Amino acid sequence: MTALSDNPAALPAIVISSRAARRLAGGFMWVYSNEIERRDEQHEPAYWCRFVHEGRTVATGYFNRHSLIAGRAVTRGEVGSLNRLLDDRLLLAFSKRLPLENGRSARLVFSEADLLPGLVIDFFPPDAVLQSNTAGMDLMLTRLTERVPVLIEEVFQVPLRGLVLRCDSAVRRLEAVESFRKVVCGDSAVLARAEVYEDGVRYAADLVAGQKTGFFLDQRVNRMHFGSLVREVPSGRVLDLFCYSGGWGLRALKEGAAHATFVDESRDALALVERGLAANGIAPERADLRHGDVFDFLARCEDSYDAVVADPPAFVRSRKNLPQAIKAYQKLNRLAWRRLKPGGVLFACSCSYHLAESDFLNLLAEAVAKEHGLAHVIYRGGPAEDHPVLLSMPETSYLKCMGIRKLAAV
Ligand SMILES: C[S@@+](CC[C@H](N)C(=O)[O-])C[C@H]1O[C@@H](n2cnc3c(N)ncnc32)[C@H](O)[C@@H]1O
């Protein structure tokens, strides 16, 4: 980690095309590599810079010569101080998460949507996880690790106990930067056995080595809604597919479901579910933990459930594999549908940005039709409000959650 000098006047200029300049002015934050018209070769592959068109600085941000998204704007025009800009952005993002109910976890910074491209900060009081996904944001890490604890305490009045750097996402490969994890402060053993509190449910989380930042905060509102439906069927049976730490199944058990089956291919994930059961005082007999592939499980399963959740990882990695991914979503939801009792609900999710909400609904409709079923759409949800969508950047919108109820045969 090298510190970045706070001298915007000295930032190199990169000349961009008129198309890129127009888009930056309209609130888009990326400059593609083929939109860069001129730049002086720098020693470093990634650096902070000014994006210039016709002699005027259109935006300030950073550049990476290895990435197809070569430029990311952080602000329009020039800035007086990069450090001040960073502080202002963090404070703006943090203040939008207020009031934060005592002890509840939240995403404090959501990358481009919070005008901090490449940066994610999740707050699991009293700990936080900071994820940098770009070479440009890596250049700010020294400053970030100093300022984030100070600003969190200032805004949320909670002294930060632990801070973990999770710079190990797969997207870093596109930026040609190495993956690493680092515990900046706090006890690694404690951080690996953290507890995330979400509206009355305690989840186990490994903030050092768990998936992504350690916990999937984006489904919070959808899980709450799911919980309220489960409450209507007090002794229901629930199937939580791709469960990770048991986000949906544990909520269901807390809301009165009699039993939940959790399925994941990761043993570490199921260990988190086990810890979650204990943390919530739920008797182990009320849960069945199944290790393995969800498709294999569904192919063999003969049980019926009052509620099924299918919350898989993104199947669409690029626009190119969209048709193949649509088939996978369809197969998954057909198999899941077969496990539903009449009157039961299926919560089908997709976190693939390339799959539009309308396409997702269409593929669900086709899946149900192929099963000769009928369903009501009873819920349409997106990410929780701490994962904002920037209108000028549709790329910041990714999560879809559809609740459909199986109608008795007619
Ligand atoms: C998006 S996360 C699920 C988040 C979770 N539902 C929650 O609310 O926290 C996807 C999970 O699917 C698991 N997974 C991925 N592919 C799988 C497969 N084919 N079969 C079983 N689990 C899989 C991963 O280990 C990961 O835990």
The ligand as a Tripos MOL2 file, in Angstrom:
@<TRIPOS>MOLECULE
LIG
   27    29     1     0     0
SMALL
NO_CHARGES

@<TRIPOS>ATOM
      1 C1        -25.4590  -15.3170   -2.8350 C.3       1 LIG1
      2 S1        -24.8220  -16.4620   -1.6680 S.3       1 LIG1
      3 C2        -26.2510  -16.8140   -0.7480 C.3       1 LIG1
      4 C3        -26.5820  -15.7810    0.3090 C.3       1 LIG1
      5 C4        -27.5300  -16.2950    1.3430 C.3       1 LIG1
      6 N1        -28.7520  -16.7750    0.7940 N.3       1 LIG1
      7 C5        -27.7870  -15.2380    2.3880 C.2       1 LIG1
      8 O1        -28.9270  -14.7500    2.5110 O.co2     1 LIG1
      9 O2        -26.8390  -14.8620    3.0980 O.co2     1 LIG1
     10 C6        -24.6140  -17.9300   -2.6160 C.3       1 LIG1
     11 C7        -24.2590  -19.1980   -1.8520 C.3       1 LIG1
     12 O3        -24.4110  -20.2850   -2.7420 O.3       1 LIG1
     13 C8        -23.4120  -21.2550   -2.5050 C.3       1 LIG1
     14 N2        -23.3260  -22.0310   -3.7610 N.ar      1 LIG1
     15 C9        -22.8640  -21.5990   -4.9550 C.ar      1 LIG1
     16 N3        -23.0990  -22.5430   -5.9070 N.ar      1 LIG1
     17 C10       -23.7260  -23.5640   -5.2820 C.ar      1 LIG1
     18 C11       -24.2620  -24.8160   -5.7110 C.ar      1 LIG1
     19 N4        -24.2190  -25.1610   -7.0060 N.pl3     1 LIG1
     20 N5        -24.8440  -25.6140   -4.8170 N.ar      1 LIG1
     21 C12       -24.9000  -25.2670   -3.5060 C.ar      1 LIG1
     22 N6        -24.4430  -24.0860   -3.0470 N.ar      1 LIG1
     23 C13       -23.8600  -23.2480   -3.9180 C.ar      1 LIG1
     24 C14       -22.2050  -20.4780   -2.0990 C.3       1 LIG1
     25 O4        -21.3490  -21.2660   -1.2920 O.3       1 LIG1
     26 C15       -22.8530  -19.3070   -1.3320 C.3       1 LIG1
     27 O5        -22.8890  -19.6200    0.0350 O.3       1 LIG1
@<TRIPOS>BOND
     1     1     2 1
     2     2     3 1
     3     2    10 1
     4     3     4 1
     5     4     5 1
     6     5     6 1
     7     5     7 1
     8     7     8 2
     9     7     9 1
    10    10    11 1
    11    11    12 1
    12    11    26 1
    13    12    13 1
    14    13    14 1
    15    13    24 1
    16    14    15 ar
    17    14    23 ar
    18    15    16 ar
    19    16    17 ar
    20    17    18 ar
    21    17    23 ar
    22    18    19 1
    23    18    20 ar
    24    20    21 ar
    25    21    22 ar
    26    22    23 ar
    27    24    25 1
    28    24    26 1
    29    26    27 1
@<TRIPOS>SUBSTRUCTURE
     1 LIG1         1 GROUP 0 **** ****
